[in-house]
Amino acid sequence: MRLGAFVKTNAPWLAAGGLLTFLSSFGQTFFISIFAAQVQGEFALSHGEWGSVYSLGTMVSAAVMVWAGGLTDHFRVRTLGTVILLFLSGACLLMAANPFVWALPIVIFALRLTGQGMTSHIAIVAMARWFVATRGRALSIATLGYAAGESILPLGFVALMTFVNWRLLWVLAAIIALAAIPAVLHLLREERTPQSMSQENQSAGMHGRHWTRSQTLRHPLFWYMVPAILGPSAFNTAFFFHQVHYAALKGWTHLTFVALFPIYTVLGIGAMLISGWALDRFGTPRLIPFYQLPMVLAFAVFSVGSSLWMAVIGLFFLALTSGANSTLPNAFWAEFYGTKNIGSIKAMAAAVMVLGSAIGPGVTGLLIDFGVGLERQYIGVAVYFLIASAIMFFGVRRARPSLAI
């Protein structure tokens, strides 16, 4: 089926997925971090303290995701999505109203669990379950919501912050999340259910089996993949989390640096769409071992570059992996472990990802406080992605013959 016909036939489900991934922005680091200076100033937090607060809330959300993510195997997207969006709106209002520094980890927990965690997870699991032969295209289209959020929200909210109090902007975020609920219900008025899809359109994994979560955790491939799952989440998060500090370090204004983000988004969209097409054509095993190598170049450039043009080059390489990261890992779990229990299995991967997004800001923030600058840290990050790619290559190569059994 051609792309135009595919989109037209599946428009309601793809649009619902895209809307949910867009709304997850309110719990994503790239959005929360644009308020870093205001939060640190109002609560008198250093880079390390703010990073530690963020890490604590995120780590707890990762633990809860192990349980909450499995709910996607039992509830319709329209039902679960509505509940989560209500909680996301409440979390945004909590950030707007909170006057206590001790409550910040609770606020971050709520935003990360409902936004980055569950809103995103619901959308991705739905695409992986509802589509089999066209899974790559479905994931790449639905995850355009991430790109839209990254492109529109930072620039728009930073601009608004010049004349609107930052707390009122979180009220605006809550209103947007709440207003989206009727749209989700309308798009999914004829929703496919997990139960019906598991009977009509199952796809098995290795050895022709539908793996359970416990079986997946006992299989070596899961652990070979952990460094690769952790890496983009940890260090993409750290990069955007410290965007204010990084811009100051390079001598740029925050707004000037944020103005580059739409370039990153456009490049990421291109990488996302190409990776979705390539996934359907060549399969996950051939592609996934290599998709993080551009991160090596990205962080090397971020380390040594001093001009905005160098920042654009770094964002280009970052976008290549970030775009592919929206499709390849999500298809990987369905292809290797089957779709019957994909919600529970991907919940474990999502928990690792959320854990990574906790580790990245926390560790980098503490290192900044101890005098290890971001430029030095980013060389270490580049080395990390080399090692993670080698481990992933070895694990996938060992497991690949099992797909044919």
C-alpha positions in Angstrom: 0.0 0.0 0.0 1.3 3.4 -1.0 2.0 6.0 1.8 -0.9 8.2 0.8 -3.4 5.4 0.8 -2.0 4.0 4.0 -2.4 7.3 5.8 -5.9 7.8 4.4 -7.1 4.3 5.4 -5.6 4.5 8.9 -5.9 8.3 9.6 -7.9 8.2 12.8 -5.6 5.8 14.6 -2.4 7.4 13.3 -3.7 10.9 14.3 -4.5 9.6 17.8 -1.0 8.3 18.1 0.5 11.5 16.8 -1.7 13.6 19.2 -0.6 11.5 22.2 3.1 11.7 21.3 2.7 15.5 21.0 1.0 15.8 24.4 3.8 13.7 26.0 5.9 16.8 25.4 4.7 18.3 28.7 6.5 15.6 30.6 9.6 15.5 28.3 12.9 17.0 29.3 13.1 19.3 26.4 10.0 21.1 27.7 10.6 21.0 31.4 14.2 22.2 30.9 13.1 25.5 29.3 12.0 26.5 32.8 15.3 25.4 34.4 16.5 29.0 35.2 13.2 30.0 36.7 12.9 26.9 38.9 16.6 27.1 40.0 16.2 30.8 40.8 12.9 30.6 42.6 14.0 27.6 44.7 17.7 28.5 45.0 19.0 25.3 43.5 22.4 24.6 42.0 22.8 22.7 38.7 23.6 19.5 40.7 20.6 20.0 43.2 18.2 20.6 40.3 19.5 17.6 38.5 19.2 15.5 41.6 15.6 16.6 42.2 14.8 15.8 38.5 16.6 12.4 38.8 14.7 11.4 42.0 11.3 12.1 40.5 12.2 10.4 37.3 13.6 7.3 38.9 10.4 6.8 40.9 8.4 7.2 37.7 10.6 4.6 36.1 9.8 2.1 38.9 6.0 2.8 38.6 6.2 2.4 34.8 7.1 -1.3 35.2 3.5 -1.8 36.6 1.6 1.0 34.8 3.0 0.2 31.4 1.3 -3.3 31.5 -2.1 -1.6 31.6 -1.9 -1.2 27.9 -2.4 -4.9 27.5 -5.8 -4.7 29.2 -7.4 -1.4 28.5 -8.5 0.5 25.4 -6.3 3.4 24.3 -9.3 5.8 24.5 -10.0 4.8 28.1 -6.5 4.6 29.4 -5.4 7.7 27.4 -8.3 9.8 28.8 -7.3 8.9 32.4 -3.6 9.6 31.8 -4.3 13.0 30.1 -6.4 14.0 33.1 -3.5 13.2 35.4 -1.1 14.9 33.0 -3.2 18.1 33.2 -3.2 17.8 36.9 0.6 17.4 37.0 1.0 20.6 34.9 -1.3 22.5 37.4 0.8 21.1 40.3 3.9 22.5 38.7 2.2 25.9 38.3 1.0 26.1 41.9 3.8 24.4 43.9 5.6 26.7 46.3 7.7 24.1 48.2 11.1 22.8 47.2 10.5 19.5 49.0 7.5 18.9 46.7 9.5 19.4 43.5 10.4 15.6 43.2 6.7 14.8 43.5 5.8 17.3 40.7 8.6 15.9 38.5 7.4 12.3 39.2 3.9 13.2 38.1 5.0 15.0 35.0 7.5 12.3 33.9 5.1 9.3 34.6 2.1 10.8 32.9 3.9 12.6 30.1 7.1 11.0 29.0 6.1 7.7 30.5 2.5 6.7 30.0 1.2 9.1 27.3 4.1 8.2 25.1 3.9 4.5 26.0 0.2 4.2 25.1 0.8 5.7 21.7 3.8 3.5 20.8 2.3 0.3 22.0 -0.9 0.9 20.1 1.1 1.4 16.8 3.2 -1.7 17.4 0.2 -3.8 18.2 -2.2 -2.4 15.5 0.2 -2.6 12.6 2.4 -5.5 11.6 3.6 -5.3 7.9 3.4 -1.5 8.0 4.7 -1.1 11.6 7.6 1.0 10.6 5.4 3.5 8.7 2.9 3.6 11.5 5.5 4.3 14.1 7.2 7.0 12.0 4.0 8.8 11.3 2.6 8.6 14.9 5.9 9.8 16.4 5.7 12.9 14.3 4.0 14.2 17.4 7.3 14.2 19.2 8.9 16.2 16.4 6.0 18.7 16.4 6.4 19.2 20.2 10.1 19.6 20.0 9.8 22.2 17.2 6.8 24.2 18.4 6.8 24.2 22.2 10.3 25.3 23.3 10.4 28.2 20.9 6.8 29.2 21.6 7.0 29.0 25.4 10.5 30.6 25.6 9.1 33.5 23.6 6.0 33.7 25.8 8.1 33.6 28.9 9.5 37.1 28.0 6.2 38.6 29.1 4.2 35.8 30.8 5.0 34.4 34.2 6.4 30.9 33.9 3.8 29.4 36.3 1.0 30.7 34.0 2.6 28.9 31.1 2.2 25.6 33.0 -1.5 26.4 33.4 -1.6 26.8 29.6 0.0 23.4 29.2 -2.7 21.9 31.5 -5.4 23.5 29.4 -3.9 22.1 26.2 -3.7 18.5 27.7 -7.3 18.8 29.0 -8.7 20.1 25.7 -7.1 17.2 23.7 -9.3 14.6 25.5 -12.4 15.1 23.3 -10.2 14.9 20.2 -8.7 11.6 21.3 -12.2 10.2 22.1 -13.4 11.3 18.7 -10.5 9.8 16.8 -10.8 6.5 18.6 -14.6 6.2 18.5 -14.1 3.0 16.5 -10.9 1.9 18.3 -9.3 -1.4 17.7 -9.0 -3.2 21.1 -6.0 -5.1 22.4 -8.1 -8.3 22.6 -9.5 -8.1 19.1 -6.1 -7.3 17.6 -4.4 -10.1 19.5 -6.8 -12.5 17.8 -6.8 -11.0 14.3 -3.3 -9.7 13.7 -0.8 -11.4 16.0 2.9 -11.5 15.1 5.2 -13.9 17.0 8.8 -13.3 18.0 11.8 -15.5 18.3 11.3 -19.2 18.0 7.7 -18.5 16.7 6.6 -17.6 20.3 4.8 -14.8 22.1 7.2 -14.1 24.9 6.0 -13.0 28.4 7.7 -10.3 30.4 9.4 -12.8 32.7 10.7 -14.8 29.8 12.1 -11.7 28.1 13.9 -10.7 31.3 15.6 -14.0 31.4 16.7 -13.8 27.8 20.3 -12.4 27.2 19.2 -10.2 24.3 17.2 -7.9 26.6 20.4 -7.2 28.7 22.5 -6.7 25.6 20.0 -4.0 24.6 20.0 -2.2 28.0 23.0 0.1 27.3 21.5 1.1 24.0 18.1 1.8 25.5 19.7 3.8 28.4 22.1 5.9 26.3 19.8 8.1 24.1 17.4 8.7 26.9 20.2 9.6 29.4 22.3 11.8 27.2 19.7 13.3 24.9 17.9 14.2 28.1 21.1 15.6 29.7 21.8 17.7 26.5 18.4 19.4 26.5 18.1 19.5 30.3 21.3 21.7 30.5 20.4 23.7 27.4 20.4 27.0 29.3 23.8 26.3 30.9 25.3 24.9 27.6 24.2 28.1 25.7 25.8 30.3 28.3 28.9 28.1 28.2 29.2 28.8 24.5 28.4 32.4 24.7 24.9 32.3 23.1 21.6 33.5 24.3 19.1 30.9 25.3 16.6 32.1 22.7 19.2 32.0 19.9 20.1 28.4 20.8 16.4 27.4 21.1 15.8 28.9 17.6 18.0 26.0 16.2 15.6 23.4 17.5 13.3 23.5 14.6 16.2 22.6 12.3 16.9 19.6 14.6 13.2 18.7 14.4 13.0 18.8 10.6 16.1 16.7 10.4 14.7 14.3 12.9 11.4 14.0 11.0 13.4 13.1 7.9 15.4 10.5 9.8 12.2 9.1 11.4 10.4 8.7 8.1 13.4 7.2 6.3 14.0 4.8 9.2 10.3 3.7 9.1 10.5 3.0 5.4 13.8 1.2 5.8 12.4 -0.8 8.7 9.6 -2.2 6.7 11.9 -2.9 3.8 15.0 -4.4 5.5 13.8 -5.4 9.0 15.0 -4.4 12.4 17.9 -6.8 12.8 19.9 -5.3 9.9 19.4 -1.7 11.0 19.3 -1.4 14.8 23.0 -2.3 15.6 24.2 0.9 13.7 21.6 3.6 14.4 23.4 5.1 17.4 26.7 5.7 15.7 25.7 9.3 14.7 25.5 10.1 18.4 29.3 9.5 18.6 29.8 12.4 16.1 27.1 14.5 17.7 28.6 14.7 21.1 32.1 15.0 19.8 31.0 18.1 17.9 29.1 19.5 20.9 32.3 19.1 22.9 34.7 20.9 20.6 32.4 23.2 18.6 32.1 26.9 19.5 29.9 28.4 16.8 26.2 28.1 16.1 27.1 26.4 12.8 28.9 23.7 14.7 25.9 23.4 16.9 23.8 22.8 13.7 26.2 20.1 12.6 25.9 18.4 16.1 22.2 18.7 16.0 22.2 17.0 12.5 23.9 13.9 13.8 21.8 14.0 17.0 18.7 14.1 14.8 19.7 11.0 12.8 19.7 8.8 15.8 16.8 10.6 17.5 14.6 10.1 14.5 15.5 6.4 14.1 15.1 6.0 17.9 11.4 6.7 17.4 10.9 3.7 15.2 13.6 1.0 15.4 13.7 0.2 19.1 9.9 0.2 19.3 9.6 -2.2 16.4 12.4 -4.3 17.8 10.4 -5.5 20.8 7.5 -6.6 18.7 9.7 -8.3 16.1 11.9 -10.2 18.5 9.4 -11.0 21.3 5.9 -10.9 19.6 2.9 -8.6 20.1 0.7 -10.5 22.5 2.4 -9.1 25.6 4.0 -6.1 23.9 2.7 -3.6 26.5 4.2 -5.4 29.5 7.5 -6.1 27.6 7.9 -2.6 26.4 7.0 -1.3 29.8 10.3 -2.8 31.0 12.1 -1.0 28.2 10.3 2.2 28.9 11.3 1.9 32.6 15.0 1.6 31.5 14.5 4.6 29.2 13.0 6.7 32.0 15.7 5.5 34.3 18.2 6.8 31.8 16.5 10.1 31.6 16.9 10.3 35.4 20.6 9.3 35.4 21.6 11.7 32.6 20.7 15.1 34.2 21.6 13.9 37.7 25.1 12.7 36.9 25.9 15.6 34.5 24.6 18.1 36.9 26.7 16.8 39.8 29.8 16.7 37.5 29.2 20.3 36.6 29.1 21.2 40.3 32.4 19.3 40.8 34.1 21.2 38.1 33.8 18.7 35.2 32.4 20.8 32.4 29.9 19.7 29.8 32.6 19.9 27.0 34.7 17.3 28.8 31.7 15.2 29.7 30.5 15.0 26.1 33.7 13.3 25.0 32.9 10.5 27.5 29.4 10.3 26.1 30.7 9.8 22.6 32.8 6.9 23.8 29.8 5.4 25.6 27.8 5.2 22.4 30.7 3.4 20.6 30.7 0.8 23.4 26.8 0.5 23.5 26.7 0.0 19.7 29.3 -2.8 19.9 27.3 -4.6 22.6 24.1 -4.2 20.7 25.7 -5.5 17.5 26.9 -8.6 19.3 23.5 -9.3 21.0 21.4 -8.9 17.8 23.8 -11.0 15.8 23.5 -13.9 18.3 19.7 -13.7 18.4 18.9 -13.1 14.8 18.9 -16.7 13.7 16.1 -17.4 16.2 13.7 -15.2 14.2 13.7 -17.8 11.4 12.8 -20.7 13.7 
